Amino acid sequence: MSIRVVLADDQALLRSAFRVLVDSEPDMEVVGEASDGAEAVAVARAERADVVLMDIRMPGTDGVEATRAISADPAMDGVRVVILTTFEIDSYVVQSLRAGASGFLGKGAEPGELLAAIRTAARGEALLSPAATKGLIASFLAQGGGRAEEEPPAGAGLEALTGREREVLTFVAGGLTNDAIAARLSVSPLTVKTHVNRTMAKLGARDRAQLVVAAYESGLVRPGS
């Protein structure tokens, strides 16, 4: 079954280029386009999208608000959003992750990277490399990008997690894959996946991207650690 993709960008030429690329793949298809955030939400809902490639800066409803609307709609629980940005070092990226995006990709990415990002998001995984995790998210949260002006105490909001779940969350925040975490803990990848899923359920996170943000916002992981 093909991955159903919606393209949301106010530049028609860019949407056309993305459409040609996506439709050239046998396992995915473009099922709709949108030129602003409100239209992106409507199209994603109507077309039962799997992945939305969402530009951050669009007229009217921007990509952050559109991502938040998609994440808040139970009818679109399975929709994953990949943020497209011209400037990767951008506070809007962090806001988008907090709103429910699965990750971000620079508009200058190679075609293969874009296609891989769609497949990764469709699997419910996060598009967050260790460099992005430590260099971008931590940086902005340390500069006041979190929810509160004062840094929260370590572990705030994580009371429901077991010790092992906190340990796994720390590794997730470092950008490690399930296989890498399993090697660190000397357990199976399936066991790690179970811990990750339970942690997401307890914290109300849609995917690993929101787990990363939660780890930094709670103080469990410190910038530069």
Secondary structure by P-SEA (a helix, b strand, c coil): ccbbbbbbcccaaaaaaaaaaaaaccccccccccccaaaaaaaaaaacccccccccccccccaaaaaaaaaaccccccbbbbbbbcccccaaaaaaaaacccccccccccaaaaaaaaaaaaacccccccccccccaaaaaaacccccccccccccccccccaaaaaaaaaaaacccaaaaaaaacccaaaaaaaaaaaaaaaccccaaaaaaaaaaaccccccc
